Each structure stands twice: as C-alpha cells, then as structure tokens.
Amino acid sequence: MEIHLSDKERKDQQIARWTSIIVHTIIILLLFLPLLKFPIPPPGQEGILVSFGMPDQGQGDGKPMTQNEEKVDPTPPSKPTPPQPEEKEEVTKPTPAKAAEAAPPKTPDKKVITTEDPTTAALKKKQKEDAQKAADAEKAQKAADAATAKAAQDDARKKAAADAAQKKAEADAAAKEQADLENAKKQYGDVFGSGKGNTGKTGNQGDPNGDPNADNLKGISTGSGKVGGGLDGRGVKFEPQIQENSQKTGRVVVNVCVDGNGNVISAKYTQKGSTTTDATLRQIAEDSAKKFKFTASAIDQQCGTITIDFKVK
C-alpha cells in the first residue's frame, strides 16, 4: 500500500536523516580519539650501559668486568636469577633525558663581539680622508671664487671711475676747444670776416689766372699743410697739392693718426686752432690730410695734427 506524504513530512524526514548521520559520525570520532592521542613526552628508547674504562690507569688488553659480572657467582646457578629492579630503573632513566633532548634548548643571551677586518678599516679610513680632502678643496674653491669675484668688482669700480674721469677730461677738453674757437673768431674776425670784392659776401674775390699778390677781384683759393703735434719727428714723403674754387679762406686743423708704414689711417677736423667752420673747407682739409705720406717708423700708431691755411690766389 503506497503512502502519500506531504511536503512537510518529506522535509521532516530529510532533517531527521541528516541529524542521525551527523550524530553517529561524532560518536564514532569520539571512540577513535583515545587511539589518536600522542603521549607527552614521547616514550624513549631503551638504553644500554657503556663502560669507558680508565685510560690513564689501564695496562693490558684485559677488559674490566662489569658490575653484573662481578655479582655473578662462579658456580653455575641452578635457576636463572630474576632481573634486579635497579637495572630496570637504569633502563627507564634515559626516558626523561630523551624528553629533555626533544625539548628545544634555550640559547643563553651572549654578547656578540665583532672584530673589524684591517683591510675594511683601512678602506673606511681612506674614504674618510678622501671626504675630508674633498670638503677642504671645495672650501678652498669657494674662497678662491669669492676672492675672484671681489677682484672683479674692484676692477669694475676702478674701470668705471677711469671711464668717468676720461669722459670728464674729454668734456673739459671740448669746452676748452670751444672757448678757444670763440676767442679765435673774435681775434681773426676783423681779418677774415670781410675781404676785397663786390660780391656782397665775406672773403676775398680773385681771378683764377691772376697773380696771388695782385689786387684783382677774381681768383681761386689754395692751401698749404703744416705738420705738428706728435708727428714733428716724422718726415713727410708726399704732400698733396690743395686747391679749391670757392674763394674761401681760413685755417683748418685736422687731427691725424699714422701707422708704422707712414699711411694716414684717420683724419678728423678739430676746432682747436681752426679759424673757420666752413663745411667745404673742412671736407677738403680732411681729404687732403688723408693723402699725406710719412716715413716709416717702429711705432705702430702715432697721432698729431696737420694745419692747412686756405688763401685766395
């Protein structure tokens, strides 16, 4: 006859089945638990007696008799003697020794004394000396750099002071030159301010083909150069012929510099000593001064003046 169970009854049966299996498994494990127990300390091995003898007092090859042999009666016993209890105690004594050996020994704290290798010590000493030398060298380099910077600052201050003094001297010279020019204009104003002629302009009027000493109203201006200043000791190898048709007169002073071969390398008009500021006469004077040729000299550069006087011919 088939029995129909409800879902709740099936669920209860499954719970009962699993509960029974778990409980029986626990009981079986509890029964086997004593067999799995490991004795502490573990049982030791049986020991044996060993006779080391007395090597300092031994004389022959005969072996000493053990305690058991001394106790044995020379007559053979009729019955075997039972083992003595002392021997059992001697056998069981090694058990705690083995247990003690099984226990991890405690290492006493020891003071560790380290010795340094002489090579390592020498290397460390050398490294320390090298580091000290490097520090000293760096310190000396910094001191040298500071001294160099201070010297450079001092040189810069001296140079600035020299430049300022030079500029002041140049300004004073320019002012003096301007004052001399004004005085020269006043001094020669009456002489060169007006001349002979009927053109209504200053200067002398002359004839290109006339006599320089004649009193004609038509002519040309000529000039001659005079070397002075620092070029007094240099001989003149070539002097150009100076001539222009403007009928202007006046004195033009040109500052010139000559190289070692005698060539004029620079020519610049100066107001000092000049009696005219006419641009035409100034340009002609500078161009003519550049054409001068002087004798050679061991001096690389020598400067002086060339004075050119323009007169009407």
C-alpha positions in Angstrom: 0.0 0.0 0.0 1.5 3.3 -1.1 1.6 6.0 1.5 1.5 9.6 0.2 3.4 12.1 2.3 3.0 15.7 2.3 5.9 18.1 1.6 6.2 19.0 5.3 6.6 15.3 6.2 9.2 14.8 3.5 11.2 17.7 4.8 11.0 16.5 8.4 12.3 13.0 7.3 15.3 14.6 5.5 16.1 16.7 8.5 15.9 13.6 10.8 18.0 11.5 8.4 20.9 14.1 8.3 20.7 14.7 12.0 21.1 11.0 12.7 24.1 10.8 10.3 25.9 13.7 11.9 25.3 12.4 15.5 26.6 8.9 14.7 29.7 10.4 12.9 30.5 12.4 16.0 30.1 9.3 18.3 32.5 7.3 16.1 35.1 10.1 16.1 34.9 10.2 19.9 35.6 6.5 20.1 38.7 6.8 18.0 40.0 9.8 19.9 42.0 7.9 22.6 43.9 6.0 19.9 45.0 9.3 18.3 46.4 10.7 21.5 50.2 11.2 21.3 51.9 10.8 24.7 53.8 13.9 26.0 56.7 13.4 26.5 57.0 10.6 23.8 58.3 7.2 25.1 62.1 6.9 24.9 64.3 4.1 23.6 65.8 1.6 25.9 69.3 2.4 27.0 72.5 0.3 27.4 75.4 0.6 29.8 78.7 1.5 28.3 82.0 1.2 30.2 84.5 3.8 29.1 87.2 2.4 31.5 90.1 4.4 32.9 92.7 5.0 30.1 95.2 6.7 32.5 95.4 3.5 34.6 94.9 0.7 32.1 97.9 -1.6 31.4 96.8 -4.6 29.4 94.4 -5.9 26.8 92.1 -7.5 29.5 88.7 -5.9 29.7 87.4 -4.9 33.1 84.5 -6.8 34.4 81.1 -5.2 34.6 79.1 -4.9 37.7 76.8 -7.7 36.5 79.8 -10.0 36.0 81.2 -9.2 39.5 77.9 -10.1 41.1 77.6 -13.4 39.2 78.5 -16.4 41.3 81.3 -18.6 39.8 79.2 -21.6 40.3 76.5 -22.0 37.7 73.2 -21.3 39.2 70.5 -23.9 39.2 67.9 -21.3 38.4 68.0 -18.1 36.4 68.1 -15.1 38.6 65.4 -12.6 38.0 66.3 -9.2 36.8 67.1 -6.8 39.5 64.9 -3.7 39.9 68.0 -1.4 39.7 68.6 -2.4 36.2 65.0 -1.5 35.2 65.5 1.9 36.8 68.7 2.3 34.8 66.8 1.4 31.6 63.9 3.8 32.3 66.2 6.7 33.3 67.1 7.7 29.8 63.4 8.4 29.0 63.4 11.9 30.7 66.8 12.6 29.1 65.4 11.9 25.7 62.5 14.1 26.5 64.8 16.8 27.6 66.7 16.4 24.4 63.5 16.6 22.4 62.7 20.0 24.1 64.2 22.9 22.2 67.3 24.1 24.1 67.2 27.6 25.3 70.2 29.6 24.0 71.6 32.0 26.6 72.0 35.5 25.6 75.6 36.1 24.6 77.3 39.4 24.0 78.4 39.4 20.4 81.9 40.9 20.0 82.7 41.8 16.4 86.1 42.3 15.1 86.7 44.6 12.1 88.9 43.4 9.2 92.1 45.5 8.9 91.5 46.0 5.1 88.0 47.2 5.8 89.2 49.6 8.5 91.9 50.9 6.2 89.4 51.4 3.4 87.0 53.3 5.7 89.8 55.4 7.0 90.9 56.3 3.4 87.3 57.1 2.4 87.0 59.4 5.4 90.3 61.1 4.5 89.1 61.5 0.9 85.9 63.0 2.0 87.8 65.4 4.3 90.1 66.4 1.4 87.1 66.9 -0.9 85.5 69.2 1.7 88.7 71.2 2.1 89.1 71.5 -1.6 85.5 72.7 -2.0 86.0 75.2 0.8 89.2 76.5 -0.8 87.5 76.7 -4.2 84.7 78.7 -2.7 87.2 81.1 -1.1 89.0 81.5 -4.4 85.8 82.2 -6.2 84.9 84.8 -3.6 88.3 86.4 -4.0 88.0 86.4 -7.8 84.5 87.9 -7.6 85.8 90.6 -5.2 88.7 91.4 -7.5 86.4 91.6 -10.5 84.1 94.0 -8.6 87.1 96.1 -7.6 88.3 96.2 -11.3 84.8 97.1 -12.4 84.7 100.0 -9.9 88.2 101.2 -11.0 87.3 101.0 -14.7 84.0 102.9 -14.1 86.0 105.6 -12.2 88.6 105.7 -15.0 85.8 106.0 -17.6 84.1 108.7 -15.7 87.4 110.6 -15.4 88.1 110.2 -19.1 84.7 111.4 -20.0 85.1 114.4 -17.7 88.5 115.1 -19.3 87.0 114.9 -22.8 84.2 117.2 -21.8 86.6 119.7 -20.3 88.8 119.5 -23.5 85.8 120.0 -25.7 84.7 123.0 -23.6 88.2 124.5 -23.7 88.4 123.9 -27.5 85.0 125.6 -27.9 86.3 128.5 -25.8 89.5 128.7 -27.9 87.4 128.7 -31.1 85.3 131.6 -29.8 88.4 133.5 -28.9 89.9 132.8 -32.3 86.8 134.0 -34.1 87.0 137.2 -32.1 90.7 137.6 -32.8 90.6 136.9 -36.5 87.1 138.2 -37.2 88.2 141.5 -38.5 91.0 139.9 -40.6 89.0 137.1 -42.3 85.4 138.4 -41.7 85.5 140.6 -44.8 87.7 140.8 -47.9 88.1 142.6 -51.1 85.4 142.2 -53.6 82.0 143.4 -54.8 80.0 140.1 -54.5 78.4 141.1 -51.2 80.0 138.1 -49.4 82.8 137.7 -46.9 86.2 136.7 -48.2 88.5 137.9 -51.0 87.5 137.8 -54.6 90.1 136.9 -57.2 90.9 135.8 -60.7 91.9 132.1 -61.5 94.6 133.4 -63.8 95.7 136.3 -61.7 98.8 137.0 -59.6 98.5 136.0 -56.0 100.0 139.3 -55.0 97.8 141.3 -57.4 94.8 143.2 -56.3 92.3 141.5 -58.7 88.7 140.6 -57.7 88.6 137.2 -59.3 90.7 134.0 -58.4 90.9 130.6 -56.6 91.8 129.5 -53.0 94.9 127.4 -52.4 96.3 125.9 -49.2 99.4 124.5 -47.7 99.8 122.0 -44.9 101.9 122.2 -41.8 102.6 119.0 -39.7 102.7 119.3 -36.0 101.7 117.7 -32.7 103.0 114.2 -32.2 104.2 114.0 -35.8 107.0 116.5 -35.5 109.7 113.8 -35.7 108.2 112.0 -38.8 109.4 113.0 -42.2 106.9 113.9 -45.0 107.4 111.8 -48.1 104.4 113.1 -50.0 102.3 116.2 -49.6 99.3 116.7 -51.9 98.5 119.9 -53.7 95.5 121.6 -52.1 93.3 123.8 -54.3 89.6 124.8 -54.4 87.5 127.3 -56.4 85.2 128.7 -53.7 87.5 131.7 -52.9 87.1 130.9 -49.2 89.9 131.5 -46.8 90.6 130.2 -43.3 92.7 127.9 -41.3 91.6 124.3 -40.7 93.3 122.0 -38.2 92.9 118.2 -38.7 93.8 115.5 -36.2 95.5 112.6 -38.0 96.9 109.2 -36.9 99.7 107.5 -38.9 100.6 103.8 -38.8 104.1 102.3 -38.9 104.3 102.3 -42.7 103.6 106.1 -42.8 100.0 105.9 -44.1 97.3 108.2 -42.6 94.7 105.9 -41.1 92.4 108.6 -39.7 91.7 112.3 -40.3 89.2 114.3 -38.3 88.6 118.1 -38.2 89.2 119.8 -34.8 88.0 123.2 -33.6 91.2 123.8 -31.6 93.4 126.1 -33.7 90.9 126.3 -36.6 89.6 129.7 -37.7 86.7 128.6 -39.8 83.9 126.1 -39.5 83.0 126.1 -43.2 81.9 122.6 -44.3 83.6 122.8 -47.7 87.0 123.8 -46.3 86.7 121.2 -43.6 85.9 118.4 -46.1 88.8 119.4 -48.4 91.2 119.6 -45.5 90.3 116.1 -44.2 90.5 114.6 -47.7 93.9 116.3 -48.3 95.2 115.1 -44.9 94.4 111.5 -45.8 96.7 111.8 -48.9 99.8 112.7 -46.9 102.6 110.1 -46.8 105.1 109.9 -43.9 108.3 108.0 -43.4 108.1 104.5 -41.8 108.5 104.1 -38.0 108.8 101.4 -35.4 105.7 102.9 -33.6 102.5 101.1 -34.6 100.4 104.2 -34.4 101.4 107.9 -34.0 99.0 110.8 -33.9 99.4 114.6 -34.5 97.9 117.5 -36.4 98.0 118.9 -40.0 97.2 122.6 -40.2 96.0 123.8 -43.7 95.7 127.5 -44.4 93.4 128.4 -47.3 94.3 131.7 -49.2 92.9 133.3 -52.3 95.2 133.1 -55.3 
